[in-house]
Amino acid sequence: MKVGSNGGAGKAGSTHKGPVTPEDRVHFQLKRIEDGVKNGNLTKAQADKLKSEVKAIGKEIKGDGKNLSADQKKALEQKLDGASGDIFEQKQTGRIQKLEKAGKLSTDEANKLTSEIQQSGSNIRQDGHNLKKDWKSLQSDLHKDEKSKSKLALPGHHPKVQ
């Protein structure tokens, strides 16, 4: 698995040197959760629940994760993909709710985007490598919905899976 510059799994544009361990992914996911609280996309309660999920996975790692068997590593990677999907879905849903409350999205637009976010979260939980494709599709839909409105409030880049 190649890894993006911020530690996220990705196939293209990798700048990270060497393999990413499951322990690296745990640390990065905890940072993503903290960032979600700081920018207001996650509540403290949501963050606490997500942190518990990620920390439980972290406890399964022996040492630095380098001594795991292939099967153990695969199982941990699947759990980490699941946690990543949960983090993605909750952060993006929080962002959509903020846009709706600010009047930048109608209820119908917010519902449509929330549905797409839930599907993307599901895809990430199944296979973290689908994120880039899903994010580009979502961004395209957002741009179509926002043509008659002010600038899009969501970032123009895709998040990296971790």
Secondary structure, 3 states (H helix, E strand, C coil): CCECCCCCECCCCCCCCCCCCHHHHHHHHHHHHHHHHHCCCCCHHHHHHHHHHHHHHHHCCCCCCCCCCHHHHHHHHHHHHHHHHHHHHHHHHHHHHHHHHCCCCCHHHHHHHHHHHHHHHHHHHHCHHHHHHHHHHHHHHHHHHHCCCCCCCCCCCCCCEC
